[in-house]
């Protein structure tokens, strides 16, 4: 499936300016539940990276809101990052953004030469520093899961599921997935985005696990993540000079086309 043409035409960050467009979230993880399923609460999540024309770098123009543009239309939930914003998030170890560099080939909707250059340099963003971002995101999911307050992002179907099972099952699946990915990444330096454990994660997402089961597994995994951080042979921090050089090169490459 490709993006609707009207979305592409109206948003140059997805079209002419984009260097990388790909699925994220449940589709990328192999956990997507289509809208034909009565229990589905999934959107079609997409992330894009763009390099606007040079006047956005030398003039007063700004892309989106501080380098980020969000587009929601029907079942599509799209976020577009300007390249500098995207690379800053990569360097901080943002789990959602890092995933873009380790996707299956058929999950890329658009991949230019410059986008490929970024993926080819994904090793620059590998380091033990991701422990803090992954753990922080997981703690956030744990808090959302166990506090029954209905959040603004929840639709009516998701609220009904929370009422039915007594906790947010989608957050629970995110929590367990994030922690398992963190353990793997700290040990291997590789992000396993498409999940081999997707069937089990879908069980959690469907509410087939009791809340106490989820909490017990999360507690075990938090300990494993901490151990993986201590034992990891990965660099402590990314090399920001090399990352900055890559960012400059990519913008210069793109400037040739404008």
C-alpha positions in Angstrom: 0.0 0.0 0.0 1.2 3.5 -0.8 0.2 6.9 0.7 -2.9 8.6 -0.7 -2.0 11.0 -3.6 -3.7 14.0 -2.0 -1.6 13.7 1.1 1.6 13.5 -1.0 0.6 16.5 -3.1 -0.3 18.7 -0.2 2.8 18.0 1.8 6.2 18.4 0.1 7.9 17.0 3.2 6.4 13.7 2.1 6.9 14.3 -1.6 9.6 16.3 -3.4 11.6 17.1 -0.2 11.6 13.6 1.3 14.6 11.4 1.4 13.1 8.6 3.4 9.4 7.5 4.0 8.6 4.3 5.8 6.1 2.5 8.0 6.6 2.7 11.7 4.7 1.3 14.7 2.5 -1.8 14.5 3.1 -2.4 10.8 6.9 -2.3 11.1 6.7 -4.5 14.2 4.5 -7.1 12.5 1.7 -6.4 15.0 -0.8 -4.5 12.8 -4.5 -5.4 13.4 -6.5 -4.2 10.3 -9.6 -2.1 10.7 -11.7 -5.0 9.5 -11.1 -6.6 12.9 -13.7 -5.4 15.4 -10.9 -5.1 18.1 -8.6 -3.0 15.9 -7.3 0.2 17.4 -4.4 0.6 15.0 -3.6 3.4 12.6 -1.4 3.1 9.6 1.7 4.8 11.0 4.3 6.4 8.8 7.4 8.4 9.4 9.3 10.5 6.9 12.6 12.5 6.8 12.9 15.5 4.6 15.5 18.1 3.6 13.7 21.4 2.6 15.2 23.9 0.2 18.2 25.9 1.2 16.2 29.0 2.2 15.0 27.0 5.2 18.6 26.8 6.4 19.8 30.3 5.4 16.6 32.3 5.6 13.8 32.7 8.2 11.6 29.9 7.1 11.0 26.9 9.5 9.7 23.5 8.7 6.6 22.5 10.6 6.7 23.0 14.4 10.4 23.1 15.4 11.3 20.7 12.6 8.3 18.4 13.0 5.1 18.1 11.0 2.2 15.8 11.9 -0.5 14.7 9.4 -3.6 12.8 10.3 -6.1 11.8 7.7 -8.5 8.8 8.1 -6.5 5.8 9.3 -3.2 7.5 8.4 -1.0 8.9 11.2 2.1 10.5 9.7 5.0 12.4 11.2 7.6 14.2 9.1 11.0 15.3 10.5 13.4 17.8 9.0 16.8 16.1 8.7 18.5 18.0 11.5 15.7 17.3 13.9 15.7 13.7 12.9 19.4 13.2 13.4 19.3 14.9 16.8 16.7 12.4 17.8 18.8 9.5 16.4 21.8 10.7 18.4 19.7 10.8 21.6 18.7 7.1 21.0 14.9 7.8 20.4 13.5 4.3 19.9 10.8 5.2 17.4 13.3 7.2 15.2 16.1 4.6 15.5 13.7 2.0 14.2 13.7 3.7 10.8 17.3 2.6 10.2 16.6 -1.1 10.7 13.4 -1.8 8.8 12.6 -4.6 6.3 13.2 -3.4 2.7 9.5 -3.6 1.9 8.6 -1.3 4.8 10.3 1.6 3.0 7.8 3.5 0.9 10.5 5.8 -0.5 14.2 5.5 -0.1 16.5 7.9 -2.0 20.3 7.9 -2.4 20.6 10.3 0.5 18.2 8.2 2.6 20.3 5.2 1.8 23.4 7.1 2.9 21.8 7.7 6.3 20.9 4.0 6.7 24.4 3.0 5.7 25.8 5.1 8.6 23.4 3.7 11.2 26.5 2.4 13.1 27.1 6.0 14.2 24.0 5.9 16.4 24.8 2.7 18.2 25.8 3.0 21.8 25.0 2.3 25.4 23.3 5.8 25.7 20.1 4.2 24.3 19.6 2.6 27.7 18.3 5.8 29.1 15.9 6.6 26.2 14.5 3.1 25.9 14.1 2.7 29.7 12.4 6.2 29.9 10.0 5.3 27.1 9.2 2.0 28.8 8.6 3.7 32.2 6.2 6.1 30.4 4.3 3.2 28.9 4.1 1.5 32.3 2.7 4.6 33.9 0.1 5.0 31.1 -0.8 1.3 31.4 -1.4 1.2 35.1 -3.1 4.6 35.6 -6.6 4.3 34.4 -7.0 8.0 33.3 -8.2 8.2 29.8 -5.7 10.1 27.7 -6.4 12.5 24.9 -4.9 10.1 22.3 -7.5 7.5 23.1 -10.5 6.9 20.8 -13.7 5.4 22.1 -12.7 1.8 21.1 -9.5 2.0 23.0 -11.3 3.5 26.1 -13.7 0.5 26.0 -10.8 -1.9 25.9 -9.3 -0.2 28.9 -12.6 -0.6 30.8 -12.9 -4.2 29.7 -9.5 -5.4 30.7 -8.7 -3.0 33.5 -5.5 -1.6 31.9 -4.3 -0.3 28.6 -3.3 -3.4 26.7 -1.8 -1.5 23.8 0.6 0.3 26.1 1.4 -3.0 27.8 2.4 -4.5 24.4 4.6 -1.4 23.7 6.2 -1.7 27.2 7.2 -5.3 26.8 8.4 -4.8 23.2 10.5 -1.8 24.1 12.3 -3.6 26.9 13.0 -6.6 24.8 14.4 -4.5 22.0 16.6 -2.6 24.5 18.1 -5.9 25.8 18.8 -7.0 22.2 20.3 -3.7 21.1 22.6 -3.3 24.1 23.9 -6.8 23.5 24.1 -6.8 19.7 24.1 -3.2 18.5 21.2 -4.2 16.2 17.6 -3.2 16.4 15.2 -6.0 15.7 12.2 -4.0 14.5 10.0 -6.7 13.0 9.4 -8.9 16.0 9.8 -12.6 16.1 7.8 -12.5 19.4 4.9 -10.6 17.6 2.4 -13.5 18.3 3.0 -13.1 22.0 2.9 -9.4 21.9 -0.4 -9.5 20.1 -1.7 -11.7 22.9 -0.9 -8.9 25.3 -2.4 -6.3 23.0 -5.6 -8.4 22.8 -5.9 -8.5 26.6 -5.1 -12.2 26.9 -2.5 -11.5 29.7 -3.6 -10.5 33.2 -2.2 -7.2 34.4 -0.1 -9.0 37.0 1.5 -11.1 34.2 2.5 -8.0 32.3 3.9 -6.4 35.5 5.9 -9.5 36.3 7.4 -9.7 32.8 8.1 -6.0 32.8 9.9 -6.2 36.2 12.1 -9.1 34.8 12.9 -7.2 31.7 13.8 -3.9 33.5 16.4 -5.9 35.4 17.7 -7.5 32.2 18.0 -4.1 30.5 20.1 -2.9 33.4 22.3 -5.9 33.3 22.7 -5.6 29.5 23.7 -1.9 29.9 26.4 -2.9 32.5 27.7 -5.7 30.3 27.4 -4.0 26.9 30.5 -3.7 24.8 28.9 -0.8 22.8 30.5 2.7 22.8 29.3 4.8 25.8 28.2 7.7 23.6 27.9 8.4 19.8 30.6 10.3 18.0 28.9 13.7 17.5 31.6 15.1 15.3 31.1 12.2 12.8 27.3 12.6 13.1 27.5 16.3 12.4 29.7 15.8 9.4 27.2 13.3 8.0 24.3 15.8 8.5 26.2 18.5 6.6 27.1 16.1 3.8 23.4 15.1 3.4 22.1 18.7 3.3 24.8 19.6 0.8 23.8 16.6 -1.4 20.2 17.7 -1.3 21.0 21.3 -2.0 22.3 20.3 -5.5 18.8 19.4 -6.5 17.2 22.7 -5.6 
